[in-house]
Amino acid sequence: MPTGVHLRDARQQLFDAAERVLLRDGPNGLTGRAVTDEAGCAKGVLHRHFTDFDAFLTDLVLDRAGQLEHQASALRESAGTGTVADNLTSALIVSFGPVPVAIIPLITFRDELRARLRQAMPGGGIAILAQATQAISAYLADERGLGRIATDADIDSLTLSLVGGGHLLFTDRDTGPPTTAAVHKFVTAVVADAVQRRPS
């Protein structure tokens, strides 16, 4: 491996390389050597920017979780527009895209990574799932406030059903992600009662 490769934004290039390795080889294939090989740089580049590999993974997860913040804002801004089921369907498809779905087992497999994520952010031990949970809960609360779902709707239970069930829908990587129609059918079933009972 060349040692003199100049990485203009080394951290981001290493993150992008790790993402490619994770999607291609899964959590077990994600090693420091695999990341630097994928990035085309010397192994020492990673250790110049991060104290150890778990520190690198922690920052990778936090970076990718942070990208979901934009989608969370977009979801909240959609409150009162379109349909509740359509908005939630779009949110689940983004929240459980290929990269988030690949990161979740990575967190599950690495105890040290979970510990560091918990230190870094509230609920961080299940980063990505925590992001999706917060975004959907806030959106449902907004829709309840707008009268588009029932005032007595149990936001916590709806959120748990949507996030937990949504995650299961997207985890079968052999057959690929579910269709938009399949996600919409699932979302509609979860929220149907709360939407039907909304004030007229």
C-alpha positions as CSV (number, residue, x, y, z in Angstrom):
1,M,0.0,0.0,0.0
2,P,1.3,3.5,-0.8
3,T,2.2,5.5,2.2
4,G,2.3,8.9,0.5
5,V,-1.3,9.1,-0.7
6,H,-2.7,12.6,0.2
7,L,-6.2,12.4,1.5
8,R,-7.7,15.9,1.4
9,D,-10.5,14.9,3.8
10,A,-9.1,11.8,5.3
11,R,-11.8,11.2,7.9
12,Q,-14.6,11.4,5.3
13,Q,-12.8,9.3,2.8
14,L,-12.2,6.6,5.5
15,F,-15.9,6.8,6.5
16,D,-16.9,6.4,2.9
17,A,-14.5,3.5,2.5
18,A,-15.9,1.8,5.6
19,E,-19.4,2.2,4.3
20,R,-18.5,0.4,1.1
21,V,-16.8,-2.4,3.0
22,L,-19.8,-2.7,5.3
23,L,-22.3,-2.9,2.5
24,R,-20.2,-5.4,0.5
25,D,-18.7,-7.6,3.3
26,G,-20.9,-7.1,6.3
27,P,-19.9,-6.3,9.9
28,N,-17.4,-9.2,10.1
29,G,-15.5,-7.9,7.1
30,L,-15.1,-4.4,8.5
31,T,-11.5,-4.2,9.8
32,G,-9.0,-1.4,9.9
33,R,-7.0,-3.1,7.1
34,A,-10.1,-3.5,5.0
35,V,-11.0,0.2,5.4
36,T,-7.5,1.5,4.6
37,D,-7.2,-0.9,1.6
38,E,-10.6,0.3,0.3
39,A,-9.5,3.9,0.8
40,G,-6.2,3.3,-1.0
41,C,-4.1,4.6,1.9
42,A,-1.6,3.3,4.5
43,K,-3.0,1.7,7.6
44,G,-1.3,4.4,9.7
45,V,-3.6,7.1,8.2
46,L,-6.5,5.7,10.2
47,H,-4.5,5.7,13.4
48,R,-3.4,9.3,12.8
49,H,-7.0,10.4,13.0
50,F,-8.4,8.0,15.6
51,T,-7.0,6.6,18.8
52,D,-8.2,3.0,17.9
53,F,-10.6,1.2,15.6
54,D,-13.5,1.4,18.0
55,A,-13.0,5.2,18.1
56,F,-13.1,5.2,14.3
57,L,-16.3,3.1,14.3
58,T,-17.9,5.4,16.9
59,D,-17.3,8.5,14.8
60,L,-18.5,6.6,11.7
61,V,-21.8,5.7,13.4
62,L,-22.3,9.2,14.8
63,D,-21.6,10.7,11.4
64,R,-24.1,8.5,9.6
65,A,-26.7,9.0,12.4
66,G,-26.1,12.7,12.1
67,Q,-27.0,12.5,8.4
68,L,-30.4,11.2,9.4
69,E,-31.1,14.4,11.3
70,H,-31.8,16.1,8.0
71,Q,-34.4,13.4,7.2
72,A,-35.9,13.9,10.6
73,S,-36.4,17.6,10.0
74,A,-38.0,16.8,6.6
75,L,-40.4,14.4,8.2
76,R,-41.5,16.9,10.8
77,E,-41.9,19.6,8.1
78,S,-44.2,17.2,6.3
79,A,-46.7,17.2,9.2
80,G,-50.1,18.4,8.0
81,T,-49.3,17.7,4.3
82,G,-49.9,14.6,2.2
83,T,-51.1,11.6,4.2
84,V,-49.8,10.3,7.5
85,A,-49.1,6.9,5.9
86,D,-47.3,8.3,2.9
87,N,-45.1,10.5,5.1
88,L,-44.2,7.6,7.4
89,T,-43.6,5.3,4.5
90,S,-41.0,7.7,3.1
91,A,-39.4,8.1,6.5
92,L,-39.0,4.4,7.1
93,I,-37.5,3.9,3.6
94,V,-34.9,6.5,4.4
95,S,-34.3,5.5,8.0
96,F,-33.7,1.8,7.0
97,G,-31.8,2.4,3.8
98,P,-28.8,0.1,3.0
99,V,-26.3,1.9,5.2
100,P,-28.4,2.3,8.4
101,V,-29.5,-1.3,8.1
102,A,-25.8,-2.4,7.8
103,I,-24.7,-0.3,10.7
104,I,-27.3,-1.7,13.2
105,P,-25.8,-5.2,13.3
106,L,-22.3,-3.6,13.6
107,I,-23.4,-1.9,16.8
108,T,-25.0,-5.2,18.0
109,F,-21.8,-7.2,17.4
110,R,-19.4,-4.8,19.2
111,D,-19.8,-4.3,22.9
112,E,-17.1,-1.6,23.1
113,L,-18.8,0.3,20.2
114,R,-22.2,0.3,22.0
115,A,-20.5,1.5,25.2
116,R,-18.8,4.4,23.5
117,L,-22.0,5.4,21.7
118,R,-23.8,5.5,25.0
119,Q,-21.2,7.9,26.3
120,A,-21.4,10.0,23.2
121,M,-25.1,10.6,23.0
122,P,-28.3,9.9,24.8
123,G,-29.7,6.6,23.5
124,G,-26.5,6.2,21.5
125,G,-26.1,2.6,22.3
126,I,-28.7,1.9,19.6
127,A,-27.8,4.8,17.3
128,I,-29.7,4.8,14.0
129,L,-32.7,3.0,15.7
130,A,-32.7,5.9,18.3
131,Q,-32.6,8.4,15.5
132,A,-35.6,6.8,13.8
133,T,-37.5,6.5,17.0
134,Q,-37.0,10.2,17.9
135,A,-38.0,11.4,14.4
136,I,-41.1,9.3,14.1
137,S,-42.3,10.0,17.7
138,A,-41.9,13.8,17.1
139,Y,-43.7,13.6,13.8
140,L,-46.6,11.6,15.3
141,A,-46.9,14.1,18.1
142,D,-47.0,16.9,15.6
143,E,-49.8,15.2,13.6
144,R,-51.7,14.5,16.8
145,G,-51.4,18.2,17.6
146,L,-52.8,19.0,14.1
147,G,-55.7,16.7,14.6
148,R,-54.7,14.3,11.9
149,I,-54.5,11.3,14.3
150,A,-56.6,10.6,17.3
151,T,-56.0,12.8,20.4
152,D,-55.8,9.7,22.6
153,A,-53.4,7.9,20.2
154,D,-50.5,6.1,22.1
155,I,-47.5,7.8,20.4
156,D,-45.0,5.5,22.2
157,S,-46.7,2.3,21.1
158,L,-47.2,3.5,17.5
159,T,-43.5,4.6,17.3
160,L,-42.3,1.2,18.7
161,S,-44.5,-0.7,16.2
162,L,-43.3,1.4,13.3
163,V,-39.6,1.3,14.1
164,G,-39.5,-2.3,15.3
165,G,-41.6,-3.6,12.5
166,G,-40.0,-1.4,9.9
167,H,-36.5,-2.6,10.9
168,L,-37.7,-6.2,10.5
169,L,-39.1,-5.4,7.0
170,F,-35.7,-4.2,5.9
171,T,-33.3,-6.7,7.5
172,D,-33.6,-9.6,5.0
173,R,-30.7,-8.6,2.8
174,D,-30.9,-11.7,0.6
175,T,-34.1,-10.7,-1.1
176,G,-33.3,-7.0,-1.1
177,P,-35.3,-4.2,0.5
178,P,-39.1,-4.3,0.6
179,T,-41.1,-2.5,-2.1
180,T,-42.6,0.9,-1.3
181,A,-46.0,-0.8,-1.6
182,A,-45.1,-3.3,1.1
183,V,-43.8,-0.6,3.4
184,H,-47.0,1.5,2.8
185,K,-49.2,-1.5,3.6
186,F,-47.4,-2.2,6.8
187,V,-47.5,1.5,7.9
188,T,-51.2,1.8,7.0
189,A,-52.0,-1.2,9.2
190,V,-50.1,0.2,12.1
191,V,-51.7,3.7,12.0
192,A,-55.1,2.9,10.6
193,D,-56.9,3.0,14.0
194,A,-55.3,6.2,15.1
195,V,-56.0,7.9,11.8
196,Q,-59.6,6.6,11.5
197,R,-60.4,7.9,15.0
198,R,-59.1,11.4,14.4
199,P,-61.5,14.3,15.1
200,S,-63.7,15.1,12.0
